[in-house]
Amino acid sequence: MTFATHMDAALAQARAAAARGEVPVGAVVVGPQGVVASAGNRTLEHRDPTAHAEVLAIRAACAALGSERLVDHDLYVTLEPCPMCAAAISFARIRRLYYGASDPKSGGVAQGARVFSHPQCHHRPEVYDGIAGAEAEALLRAFFAARRGGDA
């Protein structure tokens, strides 16, 4: 079986988020039927601190499938999920999490809270990091440099 990544679609969502002035993070939910949902950050647009790309993609996928669980579905996200998003991934029963750039400041998977390693975590997805990590990191770095008025 050949591994096919959907990180390009997540990166496209991240670029669209940046164009809206949002932190450039994108997420895509993929199941046996293919891409089910995709989203980019919309915290500013929705005036909602929970409107992270992962949460929006999970919500859209659950709505599309008519289920609160995404068993047999994978999530591709450009940045290591924060603790809130990691908890949502666990509650949705995502099978595999693929992410690009690590997030030493706010990550909740390999950094910080390490949500999936807690005994209270009821579901732990398989986790694969560094998928298109350099490109995701460059996108974030350029976004924040532009906001500071400097170079990437």
C-alpha positions in Angstrom: 0.0 0.0 0.0 1.3 3.5 -0.9 1.1 6.3 1.6 -0.7 9.3 0.1 -0.5 12.6 2.0 -3.2 15.2 2.1 -0.9 17.8 3.6 -1.1 19.9 0.4 -4.8 20.4 1.0 -4.1 21.4 4.6 -1.4 23.8 3.5 -3.9 25.3 1.0 -6.3 25.9 3.9 -3.5 27.5 5.9 -2.6 29.8 3.1 -6.3 30.8 2.8 -6.4 31.5 6.5 -3.3 33.7 6.2 -5.0 35.6 3.4 -7.9 36.3 5.8 -5.5 37.6 8.4 -5.8 34.5 10.5 -2.9 32.4 11.9 -2.1 30.1 8.9 -3.2 26.7 10.1 -5.1 24.3 8.0 -6.7 20.9 8.6 -8.2 18.2 6.5 -10.3 15.1 7.6 -9.8 12.1 5.3 -11.8 8.8 5.5 -12.2 5.8 3.3 -14.4 7.9 1.0 -11.6 10.5 0.6 -11.6 14.1 1.9 -14.6 14.7 4.1 -13.9 18.2 5.4 -11.3 20.8 5.4 -10.9 24.1 7.2 -8.4 26.9 8.1 -8.3 29.0 11.3 -11.3 31.4 11.7 -10.9 32.6 15.3 -11.0 36.3 14.2 -13.7 35.9 11.6 -16.0 34.0 13.9 -15.0 35.9 17.1 -14.5 32.4 18.6 -11.4 31.2 20.4 -12.4 27.6 19.6 -12.5 28.2 15.8 -9.2 26.4 15.2 -8.7 24.6 11.9 -8.8 21.2 13.6 -12.0 21.9 15.5 -13.8 23.4 12.4 -12.7 20.4 10.2 -13.9 17.9 12.8 -17.2 19.7 13.2 -17.8 19.8 9.5 -16.8 16.1 9.0 -19.1 15.0 11.8 -22.0 17.0 10.3 -21.3 15.6 6.9 -21.2 12.0 8.2 -24.0 12.4 10.7 -21.9 11.1 13.5 -20.0 12.4 16.6 -17.2 9.9 15.9 -14.7 9.8 13.1 -13.5 6.3 13.5 -11.5 5.2 10.4 -10.7 8.8 9.6 -7.4 10.6 9.6 -6.6 14.3 10.3 -3.9 16.2 8.5 -3.0 19.6 10.1 -0.2 21.9 9.3 0.8 22.7 13.0 1.0 20.5 16.1 -2.5 20.7 17.7 -2.9 22.7 20.9 -4.3 20.9 24.0 -7.9 21.9 23.1 -7.6 20.5 19.6 -5.8 17.4 20.8 -8.7 16.7 23.2 -11.2 17.2 20.3 -9.2 14.8 18.2 -9.3 12.2 21.0 -13.1 12.7 21.6 -13.8 12.4 17.9 -11.8 9.1 17.9 -9.6 10.2 14.9 -7.6 7.1 13.8 -4.4 8.9 12.7 -3.0 12.4 13.2 -0.5 13.8 10.7 1.0 17.2 11.5 3.6 19.4 9.9 5.4 21.9 12.1 5.9 21.3 15.8 4.7 24.0 18.2 7.0 24.4 21.3 5.0 27.3 22.6 1.4 26.0 22.4 1.5 22.4 21.2 -0.4 19.7 23.1 0.8 16.5 21.4 4.6 16.3 21.6 5.1 19.5 23.6 3.5 21.0 26.6 0.4 19.2 27.9 1.0 16.0 25.8 -2.7 15.2 25.9 -2.5 11.7 24.4 -0.1 10.5 27.0 -2.4 11.3 30.0 -4.1 8.4 31.7 -7.4 10.4 31.4 -7.1 10.3 27.6 -9.7 7.7 26.4 -8.5 7.5 22.8 -5.0 7.9 21.4 -4.6 8.3 17.6 -1.5 7.1 15.8 0.6 10.3 15.5 3.0 11.2 12.7 4.8 14.5 12.8 7.0 16.4 10.4 4.8 15.9 7.3 5.6 18.9 5.1 7.0 20.5 8.3 9.4 22.8 6.7 6.8 24.3 4.4 4.3 24.7 7.3 7.0 26.3 9.4 8.0 28.7 6.6 4.4 29.8 6.1 4.0 30.5 9.9 7.3 32.3 10.1 6.5 34.5 7.1 3.0 35.3 8.5 4.4 36.4 11.9 7.3 38.3 10.3 4.9 40.3 8.2 2.8 41.1 11.2 5.9 42.4 13.0 6.9 44.3 9.9 10.1 42.3 9.4 11.5 39.7 7.1 10.7 36.0 7.4 
